[in-house]
Amino acid sequence: MDYVIGVDIGTQSTKALLVDAQGCILAQHSHSYKVDTPKPRWAEQWPQVWLDAVRLCIAGCVDKAQVPRGQIKALCVSSLYGGSGIAVDAQIKPLYPCLIWMDRRASEQVEWVREHVDLEQLQAITGNGVDSYYGFTKMLWLKQHQPEVWADTCYLLPPNSYINYCLTGAVAVDHSSAGNIGGVYDQAARCWSVPMLEALGIAPAMMPERLLHSGEVVGGLLEDWAARLGLEPGTPVLAGGVDAAMATFAAGVTEAGNHVAMIGTSMCWGYLNQQVDARHGLVSFPHVFNGARDLYIFGGAITAGASVSWFREQFCQAEEQQGRDSGEDSHGILERAALKVPAGSDGLLFLPYLMGERSPVWDASASGSFVGLSLYHSRVHLYRAVLEGVTFALRHNIEAGRQGAQHLDPRLIVVGGASHSDLWMQIIADVTGYPVYTIVQEVEAALGAALLAAHAAGLVDEAQVHRGWVELQRRAEPEADNVRLYSRLFADYVALYPALKPIMHRLQEASS
């Protein structure tokens, strides 16, 4: 029996699993950590945190599974979108924390790009727009505010690329991570865009020359790392890719029109297509499977699960204490209470823009708000309104995506931590109008990485990849009365942002 290992480096934790050729999970291991937020709207992480977590998780899986190490045939690492990438010197030593996807500090650089770069050309070449979400604006922040770091920077490496270098000694970037940087990648030609790099003032040499598709091999596992992980030296390490696309792949998305919502710390709703129009306001990059043909096109909220966690941590100490006393997760306690609150939270709306917002709003100065509050509303009303607000953000992106999609399947697959909530799955069905399916297995992006590794190692063929390893279960059907109510409320939700935008921006200026 042969096996593979899939790893997913997330924003708040890393997960690894060891599976066989049928997708049976023999062992899994996770390790948690935190995002550094030294200033408002800043979000960064040192790559050593990720490297340590990858080592612990892979070694933990190998130790638990107790399979002959020679039978582990490949390893694939998926990772969070690394924004600026990791600035490394010629010895590939990290020089500065990675400004991750959540970081919104590059607002001045966004304005510079809008004033000095041909935006129509940028959109046409890259398939993406301009916002502080995109890595190329964060790179420009580093250039302006950390000139000594910039001067010593040899490459800017996505998280999985840096991990792959540590494991193999080979420098390469996968196409999904390259495309997600925006601004510097030619979507049609599947290569770095020298004209755009030069227009932005970023040396083309900072982009590693070796670009690989996600299922291609970066190199073999180095001897010292093989010893640390309990694997055979030379074990193939794949290029890997961006976690949202990898989770989508794990859910069986391999054909145009398939679409999935990944709801964890952030929310990413994505679908496959062969072309993109950047004017629709979504993000696009080559898919992790058949990336030479297919584009993964997605939109998302910056703070989805993060909004829920923020509310729970700041306002639900009673439920937190009850959970500690009873051994029950506080989310379960809150969910039972929120089930008694009617759809629409008795006229309460929440904008989940707690770190600015990505698509289709694209406003780093947007801020969160509750609208419609009265003395009648309880903490539980607010909790349900948070779930509904994040789901309205999901629908907002689906509506934008419909403008460019050839078609969308008549069902929505949801993966990530939110899928554990029956209430949230029903809200998603009612707000979007789609029957909601979830994956029976607990892991998503890591399972996609494992499936990609199994395909690369020859353990599964392309037909098996299309069938996938996961088992889907139908979780919620839209309820007609709620669909009508939420459609009216969604119109109000969409109207709130433009109405509040001037006030949001003035408040942002006052606090900066």
PyMOL commands that set and color helices and strands:
alter all, ss='L'
color gray80, all
select helices_A, chain A and resi 47-65+69-71+107-116+119-126+135-145+147-152+159-168+175-180+194-200+204-206+223-229+243-250+278-280+305-315+317-326+330-338+379-402+417-420+422-432+445-456+462-467+480-511
alter helices_A, ss='H'
color red, helices_A
select strands_A, chain A and resi 3-9+13-20+25-32+44-45+72-79+86-88+98-99+155-157+173-174+185-186+191-192+211-212+217-220+236-238+241-242+259-263+267-273+283-286+295-301+349-351+369-371+412-415+436-439+472-476
alter strands_A, ss='S'
color yellow, strands_A
deselect
rebuild
show_as cartoon
